Amino acid sequence: METILVVEDDADIRELERYTLASLGYTVLEAEHGAFALDILKSHPVDLIVLDIMMPILDGLSTIKSVRYSLNNPVPIIVVSARGEESDIITALELGADDYLSKPFSAKVLASKIRAVLRRTQELEQPHRMVQTDGLSMDQQKHQCLINGDEIELTATEFALLYLLASNPEQVFTRNQIITKVKGDDYPVTDRSIDVQIATLRKKLGSYGTRIKTIWGIGYTYKH
C-alpha cells in the first residue's frame, strides 16, 4: 500500500488520522510541523501528504511552497484545516495542493478523498492512454489529436494540456497544478502564461474549445 505523510501539530487529530489511514492499510509517517515534514520528504518516498495549515515553526502554506518549489516534489497534497474560507482554499490550491478538507471532518470523507487523489495520480502516470469522448480522440503514443475525425496540429504543451483536462472531465486544475502535472518540452515557465497557452489551444480547437472552461480565480476544467 501507499505511504502517507500526516503533518498535523494537534496530537489528538494526528492520532485520529494515523489510526484511520493505518486501518485502511496505508503506511503512515507523522510530522508535527512543516519543517519536520520537509526533512522526512528528503529521505523517505511518500505517495501523498495530508497537511494542516495552522502549525508552528512552518505553517501549511509555506510547506506547500517548499515542497513544490524548493524540493520540486509533485507528491499529491490534501490540505486539512479549520480555515475553510474560500480565500484559504484558493490560496492552497494555487500553491499546488490537490484537494482541501475543512475541519471538523469525517474519517470516511478523508479516506474517500485520499483514494480519489491517489487514483487520479496513478492514472496520470500511466505511460499510454487513449482519450475518446464526444468526438475527441487523443493518442499519447502517436501524439495525435482528432476532432470528429479531423487531425488537429498541437504543440507538445498544447497536447499535454488538452490531454490532462479531457482525461479528467469536471475536475478543476489550478495553473500551478497544470505546471506540476504537465511536462511538455516547450512548457512555459510562469503560471500566468498558462492563460496564453489555453487561449491558443481554444483557437486551434475552434468551437470545440468552448469545452475548456475558465474557473475564475482558480484555473480551468473540461466540460462534456
Secondary structure by P-SEA (a helix, b strand, c coil): cbbbbbbcccaaaaaaaaaaaaaaccbbbbbccaaaaaaaaacccccccccccccccccaaaaaaaaccccccccbbbbbcccccaaaaaaaaaacccccccccccaaaaaaaaaaaaaaaaaaaccbbbbbcccbbbbccccccccccbbbbbcaaaaaaaaaaaacccccccaaaaaaacccccccccccaaaaaaaaaaaaaccccccccccccccccccc
